Amino acid sequence: MNVCYYRTSSGREPVREYIEGLPVEDRVSIAGDIRLIAQFGIFDVPIITRKLQENYGR
């Protein structure tokens, strides 16, 4: 599976920019997770994920 970052119409990649702005330890962890997703696919990846909850100011 290819992993592609979201790209805006102006060519920016905000997800990649966010990841690159993280501390090295976090980038290494995320890079490992992305490799697993590329290898196994999004539904069969052997990592634990959780759904993000939207707070809307509560």
C-alpha distance matrix in Angstrom:
0.0 3.8 6.4 9.6 13.0 15.6 18.1 21.6 23.7 25.5 22.4 22.4 19.3 21.1 18.3 17.9 21.7 22.2 20.1 21.9 25.2 24.8 26.6 25.1 24.8 22.7 20.4 19.9 19.2 16.6 14.9 14.7 13.3 10.5 9.7 9.9 7.6 4.8 6.4 7.6 6.1 8.7 11.4 11.6 11.4 14.8 16.1 18.9 18.6 21.4 22.0 23.7 27.1 28.6 32.1 33.9 36.7 37.8
3.8 0.0 3.8 6.3 10.0 12.7 14.9 18.5 20.5 22.1 18.8 18.9 16.0 18.1 15.7 15.0 18.7 19.7 17.8 19.3 22.6 22.7 24.8 23.4 23.6 21.5 18.8 18.7 18.5 15.7 13.7 14.5 13.4 9.9 9.7 11.1 8.8 5.8 8.7 10.6 8.9 10.6 13.8 14.5 13.7 17.0 17.7 20.3 19.5 22.1 22.4 23.5 27.0 28.1 31.5 32.9 35.7 37.1
6.4 3.8 0.0 3.8 6.8 9.8 12.4 16.1 18.7 20.0 16.8 16.3 13.0 14.7 12.1 11.5 15.3 16.0 14.2 16.0 19.2 19.2 21.5 20.4 20.7 18.3 15.7 16.2 15.9 12.7 11.2 12.5 11.1 7.5 8.6 10.3 7.7 6.0 9.7 11.3 9.3 9.7 13.4 14.5 13.0 16.2 16.1 18.3 17.1 19.5 19.7 20.4 23.9 24.9 28.2 29.6 32.3 33.7
9.6 6.3 3.8 0.0 3.8 6.6 8.7 12.4 14.9 16.2 13.1 12.8 9.8 12.0 10.1 9.7 13.3 14.5 13.5 15.1 18.1 18.8 21.6 20.9 21.8 19.2 16.4 17.6 17.7 14.1 13.0 15.1 13.8 10.1 11.8 13.8 11.2 9.8 13.5 15.0 12.6 12.4 16.1 17.7 16.3 19.5 18.9 20.8 19.0 20.9 20.5 20.7 23.8 24.3 27.5 28.5 31.1 33.0
13.0 10.0 6.8 3.8 0.0 3.8 6.2 9.8 12.9 13.8 10.9 9.7 6.4 8.3 6.5 6.6 9.9 11.1 10.8 12.5 15.1 16.2 19.3 19.2 20.3 17.5 14.8 16.8 16.9 13.2 12.7 15.5 14.1 10.8 13.4 15.5 13.0 12.4 16.2 17.5 15.1 14.1 17.8 19.7 17.9 20.8 19.5 20.9 18.7 20.1 19.4 18.9 21.9 22.0 24.9 25.7 28.2 30.3
15.6 12.7 9.8 6.6 3.8 0.0 3.8 6.7 9.9 11.5 9.4 8.4 5.8 7.2 6.7 8.3 10.6 11.7 12.5 14.3 16.3 17.7 21.1 21.6 22.8 19.6 17.4 19.8 19.7 15.9 16.0 18.8 17.0 14.0 16.8 18.5 15.7 15.5 19.3 20.1 17.2 15.7 19.1 21.5 20.2 23.1 21.7 22.5 19.8 20.5 19.2 18.3 20.9 20.4 23.3 23.6 26.3 28.6
18.1 14.9 12.4 8.7 6.2 3.8 0.0 3.8 6.7 7.9 5.6 5.5 4.6 7.2 8.5 9.3 10.7 12.7 14.0 15.0 16.9 19.0 22.5 23.1 24.7 21.8 19.3 21.9 22.3 18.6 18.4 21.5 20.1 17.0 19.6 21.7 19.0 18.3 22.1 23.3 20.5 19.3 22.7 25.1 23.7 26.7 25.3 26.2 23.5 24.2 22.7 21.6 23.8 22.9 25.6 25.5 27.9 30.6
21.6 18.5 16.1 12.4 9.8 6.7 3.8 0.0 3.8 5.3 5.2 5.3 6.5 7.9 10.4 11.7 12.1 13.9 16.1 17.0 18.2 20.6 24.2 25.3 27.1 24.1 21.9 24.8 25.1 21.5 21.7 24.8 23.3 20.4 23.2 25.1 22.4 21.9 25.7 26.7 23.8 22.3 25.5 28.1 26.9 29.8 28.2 28.7 25.8 25.9 24.1 22.5 24.2 22.7 25.1 24.5 26.9 29.8
23.7 20.5 18.7 14.9 12.9 9.9 6.7 3.8 0.0 3.8 5.4 7.5 9.7 11.5 14.1 15.1 15.4 17.5 19.7 20.2 21.5 24.1 27.7 28.7 30.6 27.8 25.4 28.2 28.7 25.1 25.0 28.1 26.8 23.7 26.2 28.2 25.4 24.6 28.4 29.4 26.4 25.1 28.2 30.9 29.9 33.0 31.6 32.2 29.3 29.4 27.4 25.9 27.5 25.7 28.1 27.1 29.5 32.6
25.5 22.1 20.0 16.2 13.8 11.5 7.9 5.3 3.8 0.0 3.8 5.8 9.1 11.0 14.1 14.5 14.0 16.6 19.0 18.8 19.9 22.9 26.4 27.4 29.8 27.2 24.7 27.7 28.6 25.2 25.0 28.4 27.4 24.4 26.8 29.2 26.8 25.9 29.7 31.1 28.3 27.1 30.4 32.9 31.5 34.4 32.8 33.5 30.7 30.9 29.1 27.3 28.9 27.1 29.2 28.2 30.2 33.4
22.4 18.8 16.8 13.1 10.9 9.4 5.6 5.2 5.4 3.8 0.0 3.8 6.6 9.5 12.1 11.8 11.9 14.9 16.6 16.3 18.0 20.9 24.2 24.8 27.1 24.7 21.9 24.7 25.8 22.4 21.8 25.2 24.5 21.3 23.5 26.1 23.8 22.7 26.4 28.0 25.6 24.7 28.2 30.3 28.8 31.7 30.2 31.2 28.7 29.3 27.9 26.4 28.5 27.2 29.4 28.9 31.0 34.0
22.4 18.9 16.3 12.8 9.7 8.4 5.5 5.3 7.5 5.8 3.8 0.0 3.8 6.0 9.0 8.9 8.3 11.2 13.3 13.1 14.4 17.3 20.7 21.6 24.0 21.5 18.9 22.0 23.0 19.7 19.5 23.1 22.3 19.5 22.0 24.6 22.5 21.9 25.6 27.2 24.8 23.6 27.1 29.2 27.4 30.0 28.1 28.9 26.3 26.8 25.6 23.8 25.8 24.5 26.6 26.3 28.1 31.1
19.3 16.0 13.0 9.8 6.4 5.8 4.6 6.5 9.7 9.1 6.6 3.8 0.0 3.8 5.6 5.5 6.2 8.7 10.2 10.7 12.4 14.8 18.3 19.0 21.0 18.3 15.8 18.7 19.5 16.1 16.0 19.4 18.6 15.8 18.4 20.9 18.9 18.4 22.2 23.7 21.4 20.1 23.7 25.7 23.7 26.2 24.3 25.2 22.7 23.5 22.5 20.9 23.3 22.5 24.8 24.9 26.9 29.6
21.1 18.1 14.7 12.0 8.3 7.2 7.2 7.9 11.5 11.0 9.5 6.0 3.8 0.0 3.8 5.5 4.9 6.0 8.6 9.7 10.5 12.7 16.4 17.8 19.6 16.6 14.7 18.0 18.5 15.2 15.9 19.3 18.2 16.0 19.2 21.3 19.3 19.6 23.3 24.4 22.1 20.3 23.7 25.8 23.6 25.8 23.5 23.9 21.1 21.4 20.3 18.2 20.4 19.4 21.4 21.6 23.3 26.1
18.3 15.7 12.1 10.1 6.5 6.7 8.5 10.4 14.1 14.1 12.1 9.0 5.6 3.8 0.0 3.8 5.4 5.1 6.2 8.6 9.9 11.1 14.7 15.8 17.0 13.8 12.0 15.1 15.1 11.6 12.6 15.8 14.5 12.4 15.8 17.7 15.8 16.4 20.0 21.0 18.9 17.0 20.3 22.3 19.9 22.0 19.7 20.2 17.6 18.2 17.5 15.8 18.5 18.1 20.5 21.3 23.2 25.5
17.9 15.0 11.5 9.7 6.6 8.3 9.3 11.7 15.1 14.5 11.8 8.9 5.5 5.5 3.8 0.0 3.8 5.4 5.1 6.1 8.6 10.2 13.4 13.8 15.6 13.0 10.3 13.2 14.1 10.9 10.9 14.5 14.0 11.7 14.5 17.1 15.7 15.7 19.2 20.8 19.2 18.0 21.6 23.0 20.4 22.4 20.3 21.3 19.3 20.5 20.3 18.9 21.8 21.7 23.9 24.8 26.5 28.8
21.7 18.7 15.3 13.3 9.9 10.6 10.7 12.1 15.4 14.0 11.9 8.3 6.2 4.9 5.4 3.8 0.0 3.8 5.5 5.1 6.3 9.0 12.4 13.5 15.9 13.5 11.2 14.6 15.8 13.1 13.5 17.2 17.0 15.1 17.8 20.4 19.3 19.4 22.9 24.5 22.9 21.5 25.0 26.5 23.8 25.5 23.1 23.8 21.6 22.3 22.0 20.0 22.5 22.0 23.7 24.3 25.5 28.1
22.2 19.7 16.0 14.5 11.1 11.7 12.7 13.9 17.5 16.6 14.9 11.2 8.7 6.0 5.1 5.4 3.8 0.0 3.8 5.5 5.2 6.8 10.5 12.3 14.0 11.1 9.8 13.5 14.0 11.4 12.8 16.2 15.6 14.4 17.6 19.7 18.6 19.5 22.7 23.9 22.3 20.5 23.7 25.2 22.4 23.8 21.0 21.2 18.9 19.3 19.0 16.9 19.3 18.9 20.4 21.4 22.5 24.9
20.1 17.8 14.2 13.5 10.8 12.5 14.0 16.1 19.7 19.0 16.6 13.3 10.2 8.6 6.2 5.1 5.5 3.8 0.0 3.8 5.3 5.4 8.7 9.5 11.0 8.2 6.2 9.8 10.5 7.9 9.2 12.6 12.4 11.4 14.3 16.5 16.0 16.8 19.8 21.2 20.2 18.6 21.9 23.0 19.9 21.0 18.4 19.0 17.2 18.4 18.7 17.2 20.1 20.4 22.1 23.6 24.8 26.8
21.9 19.3 16.0 15.1 12.5 14.3 15.0 17.0 20.2 18.8 16.3 13.1 10.7 9.7 8.6 6.1 5.1 5.5 3.8 0.0 3.8 5.5 8.1 8.6 11.2 9.5 6.9 10.3 12.2 10.3 10.5 14.1 14.8 13.7 15.9 18.7 18.5 18.8 21.7 23.6 22.8 21.7 25.1 25.9 22.7 23.8 21.3 22.3 20.8 22.1 22.5 20.9 23.7 23.8 25.3 26.6 27.5 29.7
25.2 22.6 19.2 18.1 15.1 16.3 16.9 18.2 21.5 19.9 18.0 14.4 12.4 10.5 9.9 8.6 6.3 5.2 5.3 3.8 0.0 3.8 6.8 8.8 11.4 9.7 8.5 12.1 13.6 12.2 13.3 16.6 17.0 16.4 19.0 21.4 21.2 21.9 24.8 26.4 25.5 23.9 27.1 28.1 24.9 25.8 22.9 23.3 21.6 22.3 22.6 20.5 22.8 22.7 23.7 24.8 25.3 27.6
24.8 22.7 19.2 18.8 16.2 17.7 19.0 20.6 24.1 22.9 20.9 17.3 14.8 12.7 11.1 10.2 9.0 6.8 5.4 5.5 3.8 0.0 3.8 6.4 8.1 6.2 6.1 9.7 10.6 9.9 11.6 14.5 14.9 15.1 17.6 19.6 19.8 21.0 23.5 24.9 24.3 22.7 25.6 26.3 22.9 23.3 20.2 20.5 19.1 19.9 20.7 18.8 21.3 21.7 22.6 24.3 24.7 26.5
26.6 24.8 21.5 21.6 19.3 21.1 22.5 24.2 27.7 26.4 24.2 20.7 18.3 16.4 14.7 13.4 12.4 10.5 8.7 8.1 6.8 3.8 0.0 3.8 5.6 5.5 6.4 8.8 10.2 10.8 12.3 14.6 15.7 16.5 18.5 20.4 21.2 22.5 24.5 26.0 25.9 24.6 27.4 27.6 24.0 23.9 20.8 21.2 20.4 21.5 22.8 21.1 23.6 24.4 25.1 27.0 27.1 28.6
25.1 23.4 20.4 20.9 19.2 21.6 23.1 25.3 28.7 27.4 24.8 21.6 19.0 17.8 15.8 13.8 13.5 12.3 9.5 8.6 8.8 6.4 3.8 0.0 3.8 5.5 5.1 6.1 8.6 9.9 10.3 12.4 14.3 15.1 16.4 18.6 19.9 20.8 22.5 24.4 24.7 23.9 26.8 26.5 22.9 22.6 20.0 21.0 20.7 22.4 24.1 22.9 25.8 26.9 27.9 30.0 30.3 31.8
24.8 23.6 20.7 21.8 20.3 22.8 24.7 27.1 30.6 29.8 27.1 24.0 21.0 19.6 17.0 15.6 15.9 14.0 11.0 11.2 11.4 8.1 5.6 3.8 0.0 3.8 5.5 5.2 6.3 8.7 9.9 10.9 12.7 14.4 15.6 17.1 18.8 20.2 21.5 22.9 23.6 22.6 25.1 24.6 20.9 20.1 17.3 18.2 18.3 20.1 22.3 21.4 24.4 25.9 26.9 29.4 29.8 30.8
22.7 21.5 18.3 19.2 17.5 19.6 21.8 24.1 27.8 27.2 24.7 21.5 18.3 16.6 13.8 13.0 13.5 11.1 8.2 9.5 9.7 6.2 5.5 5.5 3.8 0.0 3.8 5.4 5.1 6.1 8.5 10.0 10.7 12.2 14.2 15.5 16.6 18.3 20.0 21.2 21.3 19.9 22.4 22.4 18.8 18.4 15.4 15.9 15.4 17.0 18.9 17.8 20.8 22.3 23.5 26.0 26.6 27.6
20.4 18.8 15.7 16.4 14.8 17.4 19.3 21.9 25.4 24.7 21.9 18.9 15.8 14.7 12.0 10.3 11.2 9.8 6.2 6.9 8.5 6.1 6.4 5.1 5.5 3.8 0.0 3.8 5.4 5.1 6.0 8.6 9.9 10.3 12.1 14.2 15.2 16.2 18.2 19.9 19.9 19.0 21.9 22.0 18.4 18.6 16.0 17.2 16.6 18.6 20.1 19.3 22.5 23.7 25.3 27.4 28.3 29.7
19.9 18.7 16.2 17.6 16.8 19.8 21.9 24.8 28.2 27.7 24.7 22.0 18.7 18.0 15.1 13.2 14.6 13.5 9.8 10.3 12.1 9.7 8.8 6.1 5.2 5.4 3.8 0.0 3.8 5.5 5.1 6.3 8.8 9.9 10.6 12.6 14.4 15.3 16.6 18.5 19.2 18.8 21.6 20.9 17.2 17.0 14.8 16.5 16.8 19.3 21.4 21.1 24.5 26.2 27.9 30.3 31.3 32.4
19.2 18.5 15.9 17.7 16.9 19.7 22.3 25.1 28.7 28.6 25.8 23.0 19.5 18.5 15.1 14.1 15.8 14.0 10.5 12.2 13.6 10.6 10.2 8.6 6.3 5.1 5.4 3.8 0.0 3.8 5.5 5.3 6.5 8.8 10.1 10.9 12.7 14.5 15.6 16.7 17.4 16.6 18.9 18.3 14.6 14.0 11.4 12.9 13.2 15.8 18.2 18.2 21.7 23.7 25.5 28.2 29.2 30.0
16.6 15.7 12.7 14.1 13.2 15.9 18.6 21.5 25.1 25.2 22.4 19.7 16.1 15.2 11.6 10.9 13.1 11.4 7.9 10.3 12.2 9.9 10.8 9.9 8.7 6.1 5.1 5.5 3.8 0.0 3.8 5.4 5.0 6.1 8.6 9.8 10.5 12.2 14.2 15.3 15.2 14.1 16.9 16.9 13.3 13.8 11.2 12.6 12.1 14.5 16.3 16.2 19.8 21.5 23.7 26.1 27.5 28.5
14.9 13.7 11.2 13.0 12.7 16.0 18.4 21.7 25.0 25.0 21.8 19.5 16.0 15.9 12.6 10.9 13.5 12.8 9.2 10.5 13.3 11.6 12.3 10.3 9.9 8.5 6.0 5.1 5.5 3.8 0.0 3.8 5.4 5.1 6.2 8.7 9.9 10.5 12.3 14.3 14.6 14.4 17.5 17.1 13.6 14.4 12.7 14.9 14.9 17.6 19.4 19.6 23.2 24.8 27.1 29.4 30.9 32.1
14.7 14.5 12.5 15.1 15.5 18.8 21.5 24.8 28.1 28.4 25.2 23.1 19.4 19.3 15.8 14.5 17.2 16.2 12.6 14.1 16.6 14.5 14.6 12.4 10.9 10.0 8.6 6.3 5.3 5.4 3.8 0.0 3.8 5.4 5.1 6.4 8.8 9.9 10.6 12.3 13.4 13.6 16.1 15.0 11.3 11.4 10.1 12.9 13.7 16.9 19.3 20.0 23.7 25.9 28.2 30.8 32.4 33.2
13.3 13.4 11.1 13.8 14.1 17.0 20.1 23.3 26.8 27.4 24.5 22.3 18.6 18.2 14.5 14.0 17.0 15.6 12.4 14.8 17.0 14.9 15.7 14.3 12.7 10.7 9.9 8.8 6.5 5.0 5.4 3.8 0.0 3.8 5.4 5.1 6.3 8.7 9.8 10.5 10.9 10.3 12.8 12.2 8.6 9.1 7.3 9.9 10.2 13.5 15.7 16.8 20.5 22.8 25.3 28.0 29.8 30.5
10.5 9.9 7.5 10.1 10.8 14.0 17.0 20.4 23.7 24.4 21.3 19.5 15.8 16.0 12.4 11.7 15.1 14.4 11.4 13.7 16.4 15.1 16.5 15.1 14.4 12.2 10.3 9.9 8.8 6.1 5.1 5.4 3.8 0.0 3.8 5.4 5.0 6.2 8.6 10.0 9.7 9.5 12.7 12.7 9.6 11.4 10.3 12.8 12.4 15.4 16.9 17.7 21.5 23.3 26.1 28.3 30.4 31.4
9.7 9.7 8.6 11.8 13.4 16.8 19.6 23.2 26.2 26.8 23.5 22.0 18.4 19.2 15.8 14.5 17.8 17.6 14.3 15.9 19.0 17.6 18.5 16.4 15.6 14.2 12.1 10.6 10.1 8.6 6.2 5.1 5.4 3.8 0.0 3.8 5.4 5.0 6.1 8.6 9.6 10.8 13.7 12.7 9.6 11.1 11.1 14.3 14.9 18.2 20.0 21.2 25.0 26.9 29.8 32.1 34.1 35.1
9.9 11.1 10.3 13.8 15.5 18.5 21.7 25.1 28.2 29.2 26.1 24.6 20.9 21.3 17.7 17.1 20.4 19.7 16.5 18.7 21.4 19.6 20.4 18.6 17.1 15.5 14.2 12.6 10.9 9.8 8.7 6.4 5.1 5.4 3.8 0.0 3.8 5.4 5.0 5.9 7.6 8.7 10.8 9.3 6.1 7.4 8.0 11.5 12.6 16.2 18.3 20.1 23.8 26.1 29.1 31.6 33.8 34.3
7.6 8.8 7.7 11.2 13.0 15.7 19.0 22.4 25.4 26.8 23.8 22.5 18.9 19.3 15.8 15.7 19.3 18.6 16.0 18.5 21.2 19.8 21.2 19.9 18.8 16.6 15.2 14.4 12.7 10.5 9.9 8.8 6.3 5.0 5.4 3.8 0.0 3.8 5.4 5.3 4.8 5.3 8.3 8.0 5.5 8.5 8.8 11.7 11.7 14.9 16.4 18.2 21.8 24.0 27.1 29.5 31.9 32.6
4.8 5.8 6.0 9.8 12.4 15.5 18.3 21.9 24.6 25.9 22.7 21.9 18.4 19.6 16.4 15.7 19.4 19.5 16.8 18.8 21.9 21.0 22.5 20.8 20.2 18.3 16.2 15.3 14.5 12.2 10.5 9.9 8.7 6.2 5.0 5.4 3.8 0.0 3.8 5.9 5.7 7.8 10.8 10.4 8.6 11.6 12.4 15.4 15.5 18.6 19.8 21.4 25.1 26.9 30.1 32.2 34.7 35.6
6.4 8.7 9.7 13.5 16.2 19.3 22.1 25.7 28.4 29.7 26.4 25.6 22.2 23.3 20.0 19.2 22.9 22.7 19.8 21.7 24.8 23.5 24.5 22.5 21.5 20.0 18.2 16.6 15.6 14.2 12.3 10.6 9.8 8.6 6.1 5.0 5.4 3.8 0.0 3.8 6.0 9.1 11.1 9.3 7.9 10.2 12.1 15.5 16.4 19.9 21.5 23.5 27.2 29.4 32.6 34.9 37.4 38.0
7.6 10.6 11.3 15.0 17.5 20.1 23.3 26.7 29.4 31.1 28.0 27.2 23.7 24.4 21.0 20.8 24.5 23.9 21.2 23.6 26.4 24.9 26.0 24.4 22.9 21.2 19.9 18.5 16.7 15.3 14.3 12.3 10.5 10.0 8.6 5.9 5.3 5.9 3.8 0.0 3.8 6.8 7.8 5.6 5.1 7.9 10.3 13.5 14.5 17.8 19.5 21.9 25.5 27.9 31.1 33.6 36.2 36.5
6.1 8.9 9.3 12.6 15.1 17.2 20.5 23.8 26.4 28.3 25.6 24.8 21.4 22.1 18.9 19.2 22.9 22.3 20.2 22.8 25.5 24.3 25.9 24.7 23.6 21.3 19.9 19.2 17.4 15.2 14.6 13.4 10.9 9.7 9.6 7.6 4.8 5.7 6.0 3.8 0.0 3.8 5.6 5.6 5.9 9.6 11.2 13.6 13.6 16.5 17.5 19.9 23.3 25.4 28.8 31.0 33.8 34.3
8.7 10.6 9.7 12.4 14.1 15.7 19.3 22.3 25.1 27.1 24.7 23.6 20.1 20.3 17.0 18.0 21.5 20.5 18.6 21.7 23.9 22.7 24.6 23.9 22.6 19.9 19.0 18.8 16.6 14.1 14.4 13.6 10.3 9.5 10.8 8.7 5.3 7.8 9.1 6.8 3.8 0.0 3.8 5.9 5.7 9.4 9.9 11.5 10.7 13.2 13.8 16.2 19.6 21.7 25.1 27.3 30.2 30.6
11.4 13.8 13.4 16.1 17.8 19.1 22.7 25.5 28.2 30.4 28.2 27.1 23.7 23.7 20.3 21.6 25.0 23.7 21.9 25.1 27.1 25.6 27.4 26.8 25.1 22.4 21.9 21.6 18.9 16.9 17.5 16.1 12.8 12.7 13.7 10.8 8.3 10.8 11.1 7.8 5.6 3.8 0.0 3.8 5.8 8.9 10.0 11.1 10.8 13.0 13.8 16.8 19.8 22.3 25.7 28.1 31.0 31.0
11.6 14.5 14.5 17.7 19.7 21.5 25.1 28.1 30.9 32.9 30.3 29.2 25.7 25.8 22.3 23.0 26.5 25.2 23.0 25.9 28.1 26.3 27.6 26.5 24.6 22.4 22.0 20.9 18.3 16.9 17.1 15.0 12.2 12.7 12.7 9.3 8.0 10.4 9.3 5.6 5.6 5.9 3.8 0.0 3.8 6.3 8.7 10.7 11.6 14.5 16.1 19.2 22.4 25.1 28.4 31.0 33.7 33.6
11.4 13.7 13.0 16.3 17.9 20.2 23.7 26.9 29.9 31.5 28.8 27.4 23.7 23.6 19.9 20.4 23.8 22.4 19.9 22.7 24.9 22.9 24.0 22.9 20.9 18.8 18.4 17.2 14.6 13.3 13.6 11.3 8.6 9.6 9.6 6.1 5.5 8.6 7.9 5.1 5.9 5.7 5.8 3.8 0.0 3.8 5.7 8.5 9.7 13.1 15.2 17.9 21.3 24.1 27.2 29.9 32.4 32.4
14.8 17.0 16.2 19.5 20.8 23.1 26.7 29.8 33.0 34.4 31.7 30.0 26.2 25.8 22.0 22.4 25.5 23.8 21.0 23.8 25.8 23.3 23.9 22.6 20.1 18.4 18.6 17.0 14.0 13.8 14.4 11.4 9.1 11.4 11.1 7.4 8.5 11.6 10.2 7.9 9.6 9.4 8.9 6.3 3.8 0.0 3.8 6.9 9.5 13.0 15.8 18.6 21.9 25.0 27.8 30.9 33.0 32.7
16.1 17.7 16.1 18.9 19.5 21.7 25.3 28.2 31.6 32.8 30.2 28.1 24.3 23.5 19.7 20.3 23.1 21.0 18.4 21.3 22.9 20.2 20.8 20.0 17.3 15.4 16.0 14.8 11.4 11.2 12.7 10.1 7.3 10.3 11.1 8.0 8.8 12.4 12.1 10.3 11.2 9.9 10.0 8.7 5.7 3.8 0.0 3.8 6.3 10.0 13.1 15.5 18.9 22.0 24.6 27.8 29.7 29.4
18.9 20.3 18.3 20.8 20.9 22.5 26.2 28.7 32.2 33.5 31.2 28.9 25.2 23.9 20.2 21.3 23.8 21.2 19.0 22.3 23.3 20.5 21.2 21.0 18.2 15.9 17.2 16.5 12.9 12.6 14.9 12.9 9.9 12.8 14.3 11.5 11.7 15.4 15.5 13.5 13.6 11.5 11.1 10.7 8.5 6.9 3.8 0.0 3.8 6.9 10.4 12.9 16.0 19.4 21.8 25.1 26.9 26.3
18.6 19.5 17.1 19.0 18.7 19.8 23.5 25.8 29.3 30.7 28.7 26.3 22.7 21.1 17.6 19.3 21.6 18.9 17.2 20.8 21.6 19.1 20.4 20.7 18.3 15.4 16.6 16.8 13.2 12.1 14.9 13.7 10.2 12.4 14.9 12.6 11.7 15.5 16.4 14.5 13.6 10.7 10.8 11.6 9.7 9.5 6.3 3.8 0.0 3.8 6.9 9.3 12.6 15.8 18.4 21.6 23.6 23.3
21.4 22.1 19.5 20.9 20.1 20.5 24.2 25.9 29.4 30.9 29.3 26.8 23.5 21.4 18.2 20.5 22.3 19.3 18.4 22.1 22.3 19.9 21.5 22.4 20.1 17.0 18.6 19.3 15.8 14.5 17.6 16.9 13.5 15.4 18.2 16.2 14.9 18.6 19.9 17.8 16.5 13.2 13.0 14.5 13.1 13.0 10.0 6.9 3.8 0.0 3.8 6.3 9.2 12.6 15.1 18.4 20.4 19.8
22.0 22.4 19.7 20.5 19.4 19.2 22.7 24.1 27.4 29.1 27.9 25.6 22.5 20.3 17.5 20.3 22.0 19.0 18.7 22.5 22.6 20.7 22.8 24.1 22.3 18.9 20.1 21.4 18.2 16.3 19.4 19.3 15.7 16.9 20.0 18.3 16.4 19.8 21.5 19.5 17.5 13.8 13.8 16.1 15.2 15.8 13.1 10.4 6.9 3.8 0.0 3.8 6.3 9.6 12.5 15.5 17.9 17.5
23.7 23.5 20.4 20.7 18.9 18.3 21.6 22.5 25.9 27.3 26.4 23.8 20.9 18.2 15.8 18.9 20.0 16.9 17.2 20.9 20.5 18.8 21.1 22.9 21.4 17.8 19.3 21.1 18.2 16.2 19.6 20.0 16.8 17.7 21.2 20.1 18.2 21.4 23.5 21.9 19.9 16.2 16.8 19.2 17.9 18.6 15.5 12.9 9.3 6.3 3.8 0.0 3.8 6.5 9.3 12.3 14.6 14.6
27.1 27.0 23.9 23.8 21.9 20.9 23.8 24.2 27.5 28.9 28.5 25.8 23.3 20.4 18.5 21.8 22.5 19.3 20.1 23.7 22.8 21.3 23.6 25.8 24.4 20.8 22.5 24.5 21.7 19.8 23.2 23.7 20.5 21.5 25.0 23.8 21.8 25.1 27.2 25.5 23.3 19.6 19.8 22.4 21.3 21.9 18.9 16.0 12.6 9.2 6.3 3.8 0.0 3.8 6.2 9.4 11.7 11.2
28.6 28.1 24.9 24.3 22.0 20.4 22.9 22.7 25.7 27.1 27.2 24.5 22.5 19.4 18.1 21.7 22.0 18.9 20.4 23.8 22.7 21.7 24.4 26.9 25.9 22.3 23.7 26.2 23.7 21.5 24.8 25.9 22.8 23.3 26.9 26.1 24.0 26.9 29.4 27.9 25.4 21.7 22.3 25.1 24.1 25.0 22.0 19.4 15.8 12.6 9.6 6.5 3.8 0.0 3.8 6.0 8.8 9.3
32.1 31.5 28.2 27.5 24.9 23.3 25.6 25.1 28.1 29.2 29.4 26.6 24.8 21.4 20.5 23.9 23.7 20.4 22.1 25.3 23.7 22.6 25.1 27.9 26.9 23.5 25.3 27.9 25.5 23.7 27.1 28.2 25.3 26.1 29.8 29.1 27.1 30.1 32.6 31.1 28.8 25.1 25.7 28.4 27.2 27.8 24.6 21.8 18.4 15.1 12.5 9.3 6.2 3.8 0.0 3.8 5.5 5.6
33.9 32.9 29.6 28.5 25.7 23.6 25.5 24.5 27.1 28.2 28.9 26.3 24.9 21.6 21.3 24.8 24.3 21.4 23.6 26.6 24.8 24.3 27.0 30.0 29.4 26.0 27.4 30.3 28.2 26.1 29.4 30.8 28.0 28.3 32.1 31.6 29.5 32.2 34.9 33.6 31.0 27.3 28.1 31.0 29.9 30.9 27.8 25.1 21.6 18.4 15.5 12.3 9.4 6.0 3.8 0.0 3.8 5.7
36.7 35.7 32.3 31.1 28.2 26.3 27.9 26.9 29.5 30.2 31.0 28.1 26.9 23.3 23.2 26.5 25.5 22.5 24.8 27.5 25.3 24.7 27.1 30.3 29.8 26.6 28.3 31.3 29.2 27.5 30.9 32.4 29.8 30.4 34.1 33.8 31.9 34.7 37.4 36.2 33.8 30.2 31.0 33.7 32.4 33.0 29.7 26.9 23.6 20.4 17.9 14.6 11.7 8.8 5.5 3.8 0.0 3.8
37.8 37.1 33.7 33.0 30.3 28.6 30.6 29.8 32.6 33.4 34.0 31.1 29.6 26.1 25.5 28.8 28.1 24.9 26.8 29.7 27.6 26.5 28.6 31.8 30.8 27.6 29.7 32.4 30.0 28.5 32.1 33.2 30.5 31.4 35.1 34.3 32.6 35.6 38.0 36.5 34.3 30.6 31.0 33.6 32.4 32.7 29.4 26.3 23.3 19.8 17.5 14.6 11.2 9.3 5.6 5.7 3.8 0.0
